[in-house]
Amino acid sequence: MQRYYSRIYWHFTGSPKGATPGVLSPDELLKKSKPKSDKESVEILLAILDSKVLEATSEEEVGDYRTNAFCSTTDIPFKDLVEHAVYYGKAAIGFKAEAIHEIFLPICYVSDRHSLKKELLMEKHPLLDYIKLTDFHPEEGHTFYREREWRKVGDFHFKKEDVAAIVVPDNSVKQVHNFLADHRYPNDISVLSWRLIEEA
C-alpha cells in the first residue's frame, strides 16, 4: 500500500517563536527565526500532556488577512519526521488520526503566484483560516506543501487515549516515560528517541 501520509498526526513543540509574515517556505522561516531548544521543546510537550490542551497560539498573515488563532498537526510519515526537525525541533506528540479528522481541516496550499490568488484571499472567503501561501519549488525546504498541515481554529482539548506516540531527544525518553506513568496515560503509548528516527 502506498504510504504518502501518516495515521499519526504530529505536533512539533519546538516551532520558532514569533510571527513571520510573508514567509513562503521553511527555509525562509529559518532565516527569520530558530526552533526552540531541546529542553524548552520537551518542557512544552510535557505541559501540553499535563493540561490535555493543544493551545491555539499560532496566527498567520494570508495576504492582508490575519488568521484567527489556531493549533496544528501534520500527517508527515514517520520516516520523514527527521527532515522537519531543523525547522521545528526534535520533540513531538503524535495523535491518533480519528482524534484529528473530525475536528481539524487540512490546509489548502496556494501558490503565491496562483491566477486565482486575489479571489481566494477575499476577506469573506469562508476558508481563509485554512489557506497557506507557499512556493511549490521541488527542493526540500522550499515549500510548506511537504508539511501536510491540518489546522484547528481555537484550542484542541484531547483525551489521554488520543495520544498514539511521542518522540523526544534521547536524554528525555526516561523523563517522558515517568511522566506518562505518573499521570496515568495509557500504557500503549510509544515513546521514541530521536536517534531511532534518524537511524530508521
N, C-alpha and C positions, 0 to 999 in steps of 0.2 A: 504494500500500500504506500502511495506517495505521502511523505511526511513533510509538507511545507509549512505546517502550522503545529502548534503545541496543544495538548489537552490540559496543560498547566499554564495559567496566566500569571506572569511575573510582575512584581512591583519592586523595582530597584529603590533602595533607600539612600543612595549616595549622589542623587541628582545635584547638579550645580545650584548654587544659591542665586537668587535674584532674577529679575525679568531680563529677557534678552530679545527685545523686539526686532523684527526683521530678519531673524536668523532663519536660513532655509536648509541647513544641513547640520548634522552632528559635528562635523569639522569646524564649521563657523561657530557653533556653540562653544567648543573647546577653546577657541581663540579669545572668547569673551569671559569665560568663567571656567572654574575647575571643579571636578567632583569632590564631594566631602571625603574626609579621611576615613580609613577603615574603622577606626574607633568610633567616630561620630555616626557612621553608617549603621554599625551594629547597635549603638545606643538607640537610634531612631527605630530600627527594626524591633527591638525589644519593647519600646514604648508603644508601638503600634499593636504588637501582640498583647500587651498588658491592657490596653484600652479597648481592643477589638474594634477600632475605628481607623479607617484609612481616610485621613482628613483631606478635604478639598483645599489644598494650599497652592495650587498652580493656576495661573492665568496666562493667556497669550493674546497678542495682537494679531488679528487677521484682517489685513488691510487697515481700515480706520476703526474697525470694531474690536473692542476688548471683551474677551470671553468672560462668562461667569466663572467663578472659582470651580475647579474640578479636581478629581483624582484620576489616576490612570493605571492601567496594566498593559502588558504586551504578550502576545502569543508567539514569541520567538521560540523556535525549537531549542531544546536543551543544549544540543551540540553547538549552537550559535551564540549562547549567552556570553562566552568569553570575549567575543568581538565587541560587545557593547560595554564592557567594564571600564574601558578607557574613558568613556563619557559619563557613566552613571554609577561607578563604584563596584565593589565586589560583595555586596550584601543584597539579598533579595528574598521576598516572600512569594511563594508560589501558591496561587489559589486554584481550586478545582474549577473546571470550565463551567459546570452548571451553576456555580455561585456568581459567575460573571455574565453569562449570556442573557439573563432576563433583567439585568439592572444596568449594564454598560452598553454602549454602542461603539462599533468600530469607526475609526476615523476615516473621513473621506479626504484622501490626499490629492491636492490640486497643484498642478504646475504653476509656478509664479508667472509663467508666460502663456497660460491657457487662454484660448479665444473667448471663453465664457467667464473669465475671472471676474469681470465687473458685475455681471448678473448674479454670480454665486455669492458675491460679497455684499449684496444689497442688505441694508440694515435689518429688514424684516424677514430675511430668509430664515425659516424655522430651524435649520440645522447649522447655523453659524457657529455654535459652540462645538461642533463636531467636524469642522473643516480645518485642515492644516496645510498651509502653503509650503511647498518644498521644491527642490531641484530634483530631477529624475536622472541624474548622472549615474552611470553604471558602476563607478568605482565605490568601494567601501568607504563609508564616512561622508559621502557626498549627497546622501538622500535620507530623509526621515522615513521614507516608504518602507525600508527594511525593518523598521521597528514594530510595525503592525500593531499600532496603539489602539486600545479600547478605553473609552473615557466615560466617566460619570460626572455629571454636574451635581455638586454637593458631596457630602461625606458618604462613605461606604461603611455601613455597620455590618460586620460579618460575624459569623459564628465560629467557634473553635473548630468545628467539623469542616469548615470551608477551606481550611489550610491544608494543602497537599504536601508541600516541601519547603525547605529553607536552605539557602546557600549563604555561607559566610566565609571570611578568611579562616585559614587553618587554625589559628590560635584562638578562635572564638567558638569552635564546634562544641566543646565541652560546656562552655558557659550557656549556650543556647539549649543544649540537651537538659541541663539542670533547670533552666528557666521553664521549659515546657513541662517538665515533671512537677515542679513546684506550683505551677498554675493550672495543672490538671488538663493539659491539652491531650488529645488522643495519642495513643502510643504508636500509631502507624504513620506519623508524620516523618518524612525522611529529612534528616539534617546532613547536608553535604558540604564538604570542604571545597574551597575554590580550587585547590590543587587538583581535585578529581575532575573538575570541569575543564581545566587547562590540559589535562593529560588524556581525557576521554577520547 
